[in-house]
Amino acid sequence: MQRFAGTPKNCIMEEYIWFLVELFISGKTTEAEESELVYLLGTHPDSLYVVKEFLNEYNDPDPQVTSSQKQALLNRTEKYPS
């Protein structure tokens, strides 16, 4: 992940989290990317809250991941202290 001068680190992290969420809901994350998403959400509670709301509300007309896969991802974040 490249950081540009003058760009706040947390802004880049938030964009990267959303990039991984997009890959996840498209069913295209690798095991390593999914684990990284779990770690980042588990260690960034503000982002976790927003992503959790998004995953619960997002109604994909052609879903690539199931509700149980979404819930399993969110459950894995709980091993990180908030």
RADAWO-V958831 format. One record per run of one state. SS is the DSSP state (h for helix, s for strand, l for the rest). FROM is the first residue (numbers start at 1). TO is the last residue. If there is no record, write none. Layout:
<<SS & FROM & TO> <SS & FROM & TO>>
//
This chain:
<<l & 1 & 8> <h & 9 & 25> <l & 26 & 30> <h & 31 & 43> <l & 44 & 44> <h & 45 & 57> <l & 58 & 66> <h & 67 & 79> <l & 80 & 82>>
//
